[in-house]
Amino acid sequence: MSSAFKAFLNSSVGPKTTHFWGPVSNWGLVLASVADTKKPPEMISGNMTGVLCVYSALFIRFAWMVRPRNHFLMVTHMSNECVQLYQLSRWARAQG
């Protein structure tokens, strides 16, 4: 096993910690949101999408501030924020 992989495996944000598995599970939100971009905008809940935007924005900050800094969680929530903002724009265009 390479030393870089061993270092990752035993690091404070490696796969033996919740700092790794939390972001992995949050990718489910991102993937579901991407799949929802194929649905008609009339099916989008503006309230829920807005809440998900706020949720991801808060967790981007949390991932930056937590020690050890969790870049994986931050990228996960940045991705979700982008998809949710896109969905929110689709919803807003459908309303007007």
N, C-alpha and C positions, 0 to 999 in steps of 0.2 A: 504494500500500500504506500502511495507516495506521501511524503511528509506534508505537502500542502493539503491533501485530503484529510490526513490524520488531524492536522491543526484545525480544519473546518469542523470535523466530526466532534472534536472535543472543545470547541470554542464556546464562548458565553452566548452566542446566537446560533449555535449549530443545531442539528436535528435531534439532539437529546434535550432540547429546551422548548418551552412554550414560545420563546422569541422566534422560533422557526415555524412551529406548527400552527400558531395563530394566523400568520400571514398566508400559509398554505390554505387553510380553511377559508379565509377571506377571499381567495381567488374565485371561490364559488359565486360570490356576489358579482364579481366582475364578469365572469363568463355568462351568468344568467342575464345580466344587463346587456351584454353584447348580443345575446340571442334575442332579446326583446326589441332590438333595433329593427328587426324584420317585421314586427307587428305594426298594425295601424296605429297612428298617434291617438286615436280616440280611446284606445285601451290604456293609455298612460294615466296614472294617478299623479296629478300635479303636486298634491300634498306629500305623498310618499316619496316622490322623486326629490322634492325639496328637502325633506328630512334626510334622505340618503346623501345629498350634497353637503348638508351641515355636518352629518356624522363623519363623512370621509375627510372633510376639512379639519375637523377637530382631531381626528386620529392621525392626520399628516403631522400636525404639530406635536401630538403625543409621541409619535415614533421618532421625531427629531429630538425631543427633550429627554426621553427616557434613557437611562444608563444601564447597560450599554446601548448606545444609539442603534436603532433598528432600521437600517436602510431597506431591508426586504419589506417590512410592514409599511414603510413610507411609500415605496414604489407601488405596492398593492393599492393603497388608498389614493394615491395620485391617479392611478389607472381608473379606479372606480369613480373618482371625481370627474374625470374627463368624460367617461361614458354617461354619467348621470347628468352632467351639464348639457351634453348633446341631447339626451332624452328630454330634459326640461325645455330645451329650445324647440324640439319637435312638438311638445305639448303646447307651448305658448303660441307657435304658429298655427296650430290646429284650432286654438281658441279664438283667434282674431280674424 
